[in-house]
């Protein structure tokens, strides 16, 4: 589940470093590690600029998070830069969970605005924005989001795993 209800308190720099430390151990093609995590804590000077990156729908809930993180990948480093950065995001999410924190990755953001805010060179690709913080009760959310604050259904294992050939339905 990717929760949307967060307690409106900042993460610490030490917590961000702990998250990034876990992410940096993710495997990558030829060990290129083509990722970078740019972040703003909700009480720092970068928060205002980072808060403009998510789209309007996501801003309704993500601005209560303790930090916003922009995951970047380096397309010069590897042909699989996006895949590898995604693996690093997974490690970060698992570390956050082990720290009692919640995460929610957002594809709904302005990559162009991220390029401007972060002063990105062309080879760095803004992949996602991640909200991270302590989870709050769903009652802090607007009504339409509150009802969505339940675990997502997962496909049965038989739809995501096969021995040998991929079943026709899965390949479609």
MIFI-166354 format. One record per residue: chain; x, y, z of N, C-alpha, C in turn. Coordinates in nm, 2 decimals, padded with zeros to 4 digits. Atoms other than C-alpha are relative to their C-alpha. Example, Ala and Ser with C-alpha at 12.3 -4.5 7.8 and 13.67 -1.06 7.14 Angstrom:
A  00.09  -00.12  00.00  01.23  -00.45  00.78  00.09  00.12  00.00
A  -00.09  -00.11  00.00  01.37  -00.11  00.71  -00.08  00.11  00.08
***
This chain:
A  00.08  -00.12  00.00  00.00  00.00  00.00  00.09  00.12  00.00
A  -00.07  -00.13  00.00  00.12  00.35  -00.08  -00.09  00.10  00.07
A  00.09  -00.09  -00.07  -00.04  00.56  00.19  00.01  00.15  -00.04
A  00.00  -00.14  00.03  -00.14  00.92  00.14  -00.01  00.09  00.13
A  00.02  -00.08  -00.12  -00.20  01.02  00.50  00.13  00.00  00.08
A  -00.12  -00.02  -00.07  00.11  01.16  00.66  -00.01  00.10  00.12
A  -00.01  -00.09  -00.11  00.19  01.33  00.99  00.09  00.12  -00.05
A  -00.07  -00.12  00.05  00.30  01.69  00.91  00.12  00.04  00.09
A  -00.12  -00.03  -00.07  00.64  01.68  01.07  00.12  -00.04  -00.08
A  -00.11  00.03  00.09  00.98  01.69  00.90  00.08  -00.12  00.04
A  -00.10  00.11  -00.02  01.22  01.40  00.87  00.13  00.08  00.04
A  -00.13  -00.06  -00.03  01.57  01.46  01.00  00.10  -00.03  -00.11
A  -00.10  00.03  00.09  01.88  01.48  00.79  00.06  -00.14  00.02
A  -00.05  00.14  -00.03  02.00  01.16  00.96  -00.09  -00.10  -00.05
A  00.10  00.10  00.05  01.68  00.98  00.86  00.02  00.00  -00.16
A  -00.02  00.00  00.15  01.74  01.09  00.49  00.12  -00.07  -00.03
A  -00.12  00.07  00.03  02.09  00.97  00.51  -00.01  -00.15  00.02
A  00.02  00.15  -00.02  01.98  00.63  00.64  -00.08  -00.06  -00.11
A  00.07  00.05  00.11  01.73  00.60  00.36  00.09  -00.01  -00.12
A  -00.09  00.00  00.11  01.99  00.69  00.10  00.11  -00.10  00.01
A  -00.11  00.10  -00.02  02.25  00.46  00.25  -00.06  -00.14  -00.04
A  00.06  00.13  00.04  02.01  00.16  00.20  -00.01  00.00  -00.15
A  00.02  -00.01  00.15  01.93  00.28  -00.16  00.13  -00.02  -00.07
A  -00.12  00.00  00.08  02.29  00.31  -00.26  00.06  -00.14  -00.01
A  -00.04  00.14  00.01  02.34  -00.07  -00.20  -00.08  -00.08  -00.10
A  00.08  00.07  00.10  02.09  -00.15  -00.47  00.09  -00.05  -00.12
A  -00.08  00.05  00.11  02.23  -00.36  -00.76  -00.03  00.09  -00.12
A  00.02  -00.07  00.13  02.28  -00.19  -01.10  00.09  -00.06  -00.11
A  -00.07  00.06  00.11  02.40  -00.28  -01.44  00.15  00.06  00.00
A  -00.14  -00.03  00.00  02.78  -00.28  -01.44  00.04  00.09  00.12
A  -00.02  -00.07  -00.12  02.76  -00.13  -01.09  00.01  00.16  -00.03
A  00.00  -00.15  00.04  02.70  00.22  -01.25  -00.07  00.09  00.10
A  00.07  -00.07  -00.10  02.46  00.32  -00.97  -00.05  00.14  -00.06
A  00.04  -00.12  00.07  02.29  00.57  -01.21  -00.12  00.08  00.06
A  00.11  -00.06  -00.07  02.06  00.73  -00.95  00.05  00.11  00.09
A  -00.02  -00.11  -00.09  02.05  01.04  -00.74  -00.13  00.04  00.07
A  00.12  -00.04  -00.07  01.80  01.14  -00.47  00.02  00.15  00.05
A  00.00  -00.14  -00.05  01.74  01.52  -00.43  -00.12  00.01  00.09
A  00.11  00.00  -00.10  01.53  01.60  -00.13  -00.02  00.14  00.06
A  00.03  -00.11  -00.08  01.36  01.87  00.07  -00.07  -00.04  00.12
A  00.07  00.03  -00.12  01.26  01.84  00.43  -00.11  00.11  00.02
A  00.11  -00.10  00.00  00.93  02.01  00.51  00.03  00.13  00.08
A  -00.03  -00.13  -00.08  01.10  02.27  00.74  00.12  00.07  -00.06
A  -00.12  -00.06  00.05  01.39  02.36  00.51  -00.03  00.10  -00.12
A  00.02  -00.10  00.10  01.44  02.63  00.25  -00.04  -00.05  -00.14
A  00.03  00.05  00.13  01.39  02.40  -00.04  -00.15  -00.05  -00.01
A  00.13  00.06  -00.01  01.04  02.28  00.07  -00.10  00.07  -00.10
A  00.09  -00.08  00.09  00.85  02.56  -00.12  00.01  -00.04  -00.14
A  -00.02  00.04  00.14  01.01  02.48  -00.45  -00.04  -00.14  -00.03
A  00.04  00.15  00.02  00.97  02.10  -00.41  -00.15  -00.02  00.01
A  00.14  00.02  -00.01  00.61  02.14  -00.31  -00.08  00.04  -00.13
A  00.07  -00.03  00.13  00.53  02.28  -00.66  00.02  -00.11  -00.10
A  -00.03  00.10  00.10  00.66  01.97  -00.84  -00.12  -00.10  -00.02
A  00.11  00.09  00.02  00.37  01.73  -00.77  -00.12  00.06  -00.07
A  00.11  -00.05  00.06  00.06  01.77  -00.98  -00.11  00.04  00.10
A  00.10  -00.05  -00.09  -00.25  01.93  -00.83  -00.07  -00.11  00.09
A  00.06  00.11  -00.07  -00.41  01.60  -00.73  00.09  -00.05  00.11
A  -00.09  00.05  -00.10  -00.10  01.48  -00.55  00.04  00.11  00.11
A  -00.02  -00.11  -00.10  -00.04  01.82  -00.38  -00.11  00.00  00.11
A  00.11  00.00  -00.10  -00.37  01.77  -00.20  00.04  -00.09  00.12
A  -00.04  00.09  -00.11  -00.21  01.50  00.02  00.15  00.00  00.03
A  -00.14  00.02  -00.03  00.17  01.49  -00.02  00.07  00.11  00.07
A  -00.07  -00.11  -00.07  00.25  01.82  00.13  -00.01  -00.01  00.16
A  -00.01  00.03  -00.14  00.19  01.67  00.48  00.12  -00.09  00.03
A  -00.12  00.10  -00.02  00.49  01.43  00.43  00.11  00.08  00.06
A  -00.11  -00.06  -00.07  00.80  01.49  00.62  00.12  00.04  -00.09
A  -00.10  -00.03  00.11  01.01  01.50  00.30  -00.05  -00.03  -00.13
A  00.02  00.03  00.14  00.98  01.51  -00.07  00.13  -00.03  -00.07
A  -00.12  00.04  00.07  01.24  01.33  -00.28  -00.02  -00.01  -00.15
A  00.01  00.02  00.15  01.30  01.35  -00.65  00.11  -00.10  -00.03
A  -00.10  00.11  00.05  01.46  01.03  -00.79  00.04  00.04  -00.14
A  -00.06  -00.03  00.13  01.69  01.11  -01.08  00.07  -00.12  -00.05
A  -00.08  00.11  00.06  01.85  00.86  -01.32  00.09  00.07  -00.10
A  -00.10  -00.06  00.09  02.16  00.93  -01.53  00.00  -00.09  -00.13
A  00.01  00.08  00.13  02.09  00.82  -01.89  00.14  -00.01  -00.07
A  -00.14  00.02  00.05  02.47  00.86  -01.97  00.06  -00.12  00.06
A  -00.07  00.10  -00.08  02.56  00.60  -01.71  -00.03  -00.14  -00.05
A  00.04  00.13  00.03  02.36  00.31  -01.84  -00.13  00.00  -00.09
A  00.12  00.01  00.08  02.10  00.20  -02.10  -00.12  -00.04  00.09
A  00.10  00.04  -00.09  01.91  00.06  -01.80  -00.02  00.09  00.12
A  00.00  -00.10  -00.11  01.92  00.38  -01.59  -00.13  00.00  00.07
A  00.13  -00.01  -00.07  01.55  00.39  -01.52  -00.03  -00.12  00.08
A  00.02  00.13  -00.07  01.53  00.02  -01.42  00.09  00.00  00.13
A  -00.09  00.00  -00.11  01.83  00.06  -01.19  -00.04  00.10  00.11
A  00.05  -00.10  -00.10  01.70  00.38  -01.03  -00.13  -00.05  00.07
A  00.12  00.06  -00.06  01.37  00.19  -00.97  00.04  -00.10  00.11
A  -00.05  00.10  -00.10  01.56  -00.08  -00.79  00.05  00.08  00.13
A  -00.05  -00.08  -00.11  01.73  00.19  -00.57  -00.12  00.05  00.08
A  00.12  -00.05  -00.06  01.38  00.34  -00.50  -00.06  -00.12  00.09
A  00.05  00.11  -00.08  01.27  -00.01  -00.38  00.08  -00.02  00.13
A  -00.08  00.02  -00.12  01.56  -00.04  -00.14  -00.03  00.12  00.10
A  00.04  -00.11  -00.08  01.47  00.31  -00.01  -00.13  -00.02  00.07
A  00.13  00.03  -00.05  01.11  00.21  00.04  00.00  -00.11  00.11
A  -00.01  00.11  -00.10  01.20  -00.11  00.23  00.07  00.06  00.12
A  -00.07  -00.06  -00.11  01.44  00.09  00.45  -00.09  00.09  00.08
A  00.10  -00.09  -00.06  01.17  00.35  00.52  -00.10  -00.09  00.09
A  00.10  00.09  -00.07  00.93  00.07  00.62  00.07  -00.06  00.13
A  -00.06  00.05  -00.12  01.19  -00.08  00.86  00.03  00.11  00.11
A  -00.02  -00.11  -00.09  01.23  00.27  01.02  -00.14  00.05  00.05
A  00.13  -00.04  -00.05  00.85  00.29  01.08  -00.05  00.12  -00.08
A  00.04  -00.11  00.09  00.81  00.54  00.79  -00.09  -00.06  -00.11
A  00.08  00.04  00.12  00.57  00.53  00.50  00.05  00.08  -00.12
A  -00.04  -00.06  00.13  00.65  00.61  00.13  -00.12  -00.01  -00.10
A  00.10  00.00  00.11  00.44  00.70  -00.17  00.07  00.06  -00.12
A  -00.07  -00.05  00.12  00.60  00.73  -00.52  -00.11  00.06  -00.09
A  00.09  -00.07  00.09  00.43  00.97  -00.76  00.06  00.02  -00.14
A  -00.04  -00.03  00.13  00.45  00.97  -01.13  -00.07  00.13  -00.05
A  00.07  -00.12  00.03  00.21  01.27  -01.13  00.08  00.12  00.05
A  -00.08  -00.12  -00.04  00.46  01.56  -01.12  00.05  00.06  -00.13
A  -00.06  -00.07  00.12  00.62  01.81  -01.36  00.15  -00.02  -00.01
A  -00.15  00.03  00.03  00.95  01.68  -01.49  00.07  00.13  -00.04
A  -00.06  -00.13  00.04  01.01  02.02  -01.65  00.02  00.09  00.11
A  -00.02  -00.08  -00.12  00.96  02.20  -01.32  00.11  -00.05  00.08
A  -00.11  00.06  -00.08  01.19  01.95  -01.15  00.13  00.04  -00.06
A  -00.12  -00.04  00.07  01.45  02.03  -01.42  00.04  00.14  00.04
A  -00.03  -00.14  -00.04  01.42  02.40  -01.34  00.04  00.01  00.14
A  -00.03  -00.01  -00.15  01.41  02.37  -00.96  00.13  -00.05  00.03
A  -00.12  00.07  -00.03  01.70  02.13  -00.95  00.12  00.04  -00.09
A  -00.11  -00.04  00.09  01.90  02.29  -01.23  00.07  -00.12  -00.07
A  -00.05  00.12  00.05  01.94  01.96  -01.40  00.06  00.01  -00.14
A  -00.05  00.01  00.13  02.17  01.89  -01.69  -00.09  -00.10  -00.08
A  00.08  00.08  00.09  02.01  01.71  -01.99  00.01  -00.15  00.03
A  -00.02  00.15  -00.02  02.15  01.36  -01.89  -00.07  -00.05  00.12
A  00.07  00.05  -00.12  01.97  01.35  -01.56  -00.15  00.01  -00.02
A  00.14  00.01  00.02  01.61  01.23  -01.58  -00.08  -00.01  00.13
A  00.09  00.01  -00.12  01.35  01.31  -01.31  -00.10  -00.12  -00.02
A  00.08  00.12  00.02  01.18  00.97  -01.27  -00.13  00.01  00.08
A  00.12  -00.01  -00.09  00.94  01.01  -00.97  00.03  00.10  00.11
A  -00.01  -00.07  -00.12  00.87  01.22  -00.67  -00.05  -00.09  00.11
A  00.04  00.09  -00.11  00.85  01.03  -00.34  -00.03  00.08  00.13
A  00.03  -00.05  -00.13  00.67  01.14  -00.03  00.03  -00.10  00.11
A  -00.04  00.09  -00.11  00.81  01.00  00.29  -00.03  00.07  00.14
A  00.03  -00.05  -00.13  00.71  01.04  00.65  -00.07  -00.10  00.09
A  00.08  00.08  -00.09  00.53  00.91  00.95  -00.14  -00.01  -00.05
A  00.14  00.02  00.05  00.19  00.77  00.86  -00.10  00.05  00.10
A  00.11  -00.06  -00.08  -00.12  00.95  00.99  -00.12  -00.08  -00.02
A  00.13  00.06  00.02  -00.47  00.83  01.03  -00.07  00.06  -00.12
A  00.07  -00.04  00.13  -00.68  00.85  00.71  -00.09  00.11  00.02
A  00.10  -00.11  -00.02  -00.91  01.10  00.88  00.06  00.14  -00.04
A  -00.06  -00.13  00.04  -00.66  01.38  00.78  -00.02  00.03  -00.14
A  00.02  -00.01  00.15  -00.74  01.32  00.41  -00.14  00.05  -00.03
A  00.13  -00.03  00.06  -01.02  01.47  00.20  -00.08  -00.13  -00.02
A  00.09  00.12  00.01  -01.32  01.24  00.18  00.03  -00.10  -00.11
A  -00.02  00.09  00.11  -01.25  01.11  -00.17  00.13  -00.08  00.01
A  -00.13  00.07  -00.02  -00.89  01.01  -00.07  -00.01  -00.09  00.12
A  00.02  00.08  -00.12  -00.99  00.87  00.27  -00.04  -00.14  -00.04
A  00.06  00.13  00.03  -01.19  00.59  00.11  00.10  -00.08  -00.08
A  -00.10  00.08  00.07  -00.89  00.49  -00.10  00.12  -00.04  00.08
A  -00.11  00.03  -00.09  -00.66  00.46  00.20  -00.01  -00.15  00.05
A  00.01  00.14  -00.04  -00.68  00.08  00.20  00.11  -00.08  -00.08
A  -00.10  00.08  00.07  -00.43  -00.19  00.09  -00.05  -00.03  -00.14
A  00.04  00.03  00.14  -00.43  -00.24  -00.29  00.00  -00.15  -00.02
A  00.00  00.14  00.04  -00.52  -00.57  -00.44  00.12  -00.04  -00.07
A  -00.11  00.05  00.07  -00.24  -00.78  -00.57  -00.04  -00.11  -00.10
A  00.03  00.11  00.09  -00.25  -01.01  -00.87  00.04  -00.13  00.07
A  -00.04  00.13  -00.06  -00.24  -01.38  -00.78  00.14  -00.04  -00.06
A  -00.13  00.04  00.03  00.10  -01.53  -00.79  00.00  -00.07  -00.14
A  00.01  00.07  00.13  -00.01  -01.75  -01.09  00.00  00.10  -00.12
A  00.00  -00.10  00.11  -00.04  -01.43  -01.30  00.13  00.08  -00.01
A  -00.13  -00.07  00.00  00.31  -01.30  -01.22  00.12  -00.09  00.00
A  -00.10  00.09  -00.01  00.51  -01.62  -01.21  -00.03  -00.12  -00.09
A  00.02  00.12  00.08  00.56  -01.90  -01.47  00.13  -00.08  -00.01
A  -00.11  00.08  00.03  00.79  -02.19  -01.51  00.01  -00.02  -00.15
A  -00.01  00.01  00.15  00.92  -02.17  -01.87  -00.08  00.10  -00.07
A  00.07  -00.09  00.09  00.70  -02.02  -02.13  -00.10  00.09  00.07
A  00.10  -00.09  -00.06  00.48  -01.72  -02.04  -00.14  -00.03  -00.06
A  00.13  00.02  00.05  00.11  -01.79  -02.06  -00.05  00.11  -00.09
A  00.05  -00.10  00.10  -00.07  -01.61  -02.35  -00.06  00.12  00.07
A  00.07  -00.11  -00.07  -00.28  -01.40  -02.11  00.10  00.10  00.07
A  -00.10  -00.09  -00.06  00.03  -01.27  -01.92  00.08  00.07  -00.10
A  -00.08  -00.06  00.10  00.22  -01.19  -02.24  -00.08  00.12  -00.07
A  00.08  -00.11  00.07  -00.07  -00.96  -02.37  00.02  00.13  00.07
***
